[in-house]
């Protein structure tokens, strides 16, 4: 869930009203909404804009004018705590490699 939220990219199309285009947007479902509520409760995500008008673009043939908005949804962003939770696995892997290398060096020094 957090990695999907982190992959989103936002671009503003310079039209009247400054329409936002979100690349790699989350595909909303009941499971995604439940996961988002967990992220909100833990402080990993926060609402950026509520009740934002949404619509889908055709990725192969973009029309000259944007399609009408068919629904409204809330746009979320990761907080600093969300980024920390997302990147924690890398830190643990790095710590494990460092401990392994130090253990190897200590074994070689003690054995010689």
C-alpha positions in Angstrom: 0.0 0.0 0.0 2.7 2.5 1.0 4.9 1.6 -2.0 1.9 2.1 -4.3 1.3 5.5 -2.8 5.0 6.4 -3.1 5.0 5.6 -6.8 2.3 8.1 -7.6 3.4 11.1 -9.7 1.4 14.3 -10.0 1.5 16.7 -12.9 -0.6 19.8 -13.3 -2.1 20.4 -16.8 -2.3 24.1 -17.5 -5.9 24.4 -18.4 -8.5 26.6 -16.8 -8.6 25.4 -13.2 -5.2 23.6 -13.2 -6.3 20.0 -13.7 -4.2 17.4 -11.8 -3.0 14.3 -13.7 -1.9 11.5 -11.4 0.4 8.9 -13.0 0.5 5.4 -11.4 -2.5 6.2 -9.2 -3.8 3.6 -6.8 -6.7 1.5 -8.2 -9.3 2.0 -5.5 -11.1 -1.0 -4.0 -12.5 -2.0 -0.6 -9.1 -3.6 0.3 -7.2 -0.5 -0.7 -9.6 1.7 1.3 -9.2 -0.5 4.4 -5.4 -0.4 4.0 -5.5 3.4 3.6 -7.5 3.7 6.9 -4.8 1.7 8.6 -2.1 4.0 7.2 -4.1 7.1 8.3 -4.5 5.6 11.8 -0.8 4.9 12.1 0.2 8.4 10.8 1.8 7.0 7.6 -0.4 8.9 5.2 -2.5 12.1 5.3 -5.2 13.5 3.1 -3.8 16.0 0.6 -7.2 17.0 -1.0 -10.6 15.7 -0.1 -13.5 15.3 -2.6 -11.2 15.9 -5.6 -13.1 15.3 -8.9 -11.7 12.2 -10.6 -11.9 10.7 -14.1 -9.9 8.2 -16.2 -7.8 8.9 -19.2 -7.3 6.5 -22.1 -3.6 5.7 -22.0 -3.4 4.9 -25.8 -5.3 7.8 -27.3 -5.5 10.9 -25.2 -8.3 13.1 -26.4 -7.8 16.9 -27.0 -10.0 17.8 -24.1 -10.0 16.0 -20.7 -12.9 13.6 -20.0 -15.7 14.6 -17.7 -15.1 13.8 -14.1 -17.2 10.8 -13.0 -16.5 10.6 -9.3 -14.8 12.3 -6.3 -12.1 10.8 -4.2 -9.6 11.9 -1.6 -5.9 12.2 -2.6 -3.4 11.1 0.0 0.3 11.7 0.5 2.9 9.9 2.6 4.1 11.6 5.8 7.6 11.5 7.1 6.6 8.5 9.2 5.2 6.7 6.1 8.5 7.2 4.3 10.4 5.8 7.3 8.1 2.8 7.5 8.6 2.3 3.7 12.4 2.4 3.9 12.9 0.5 7.1 13.4 -2.8 5.3 16.5 -1.4 3.5 18.0 -0.2 6.8 17.6 -3.6 8.4 19.2 -5.3 5.4 22.1 -2.9 5.5 22.5 -3.4 9.2 22.5 -7.2 8.7 25.2 -6.9 6.0 27.4 -4.7 8.2 27.1 -7.1 11.2 27.9 -10.0 8.9 31.1 -8.3 7.5 32.2 -7.3 11.1 31.6 -10.9 12.3 33.8 -12.2 9.4 36.5 -9.7 10.2 36.4 -10.6 13.9 36.6 -14.3 13.1 39.6 -13.8 10.8 41.4 -11.6 13.4 40.8 -14.1 16.3 41.8 -17.1 14.2 45.1 -15.7 13.1 
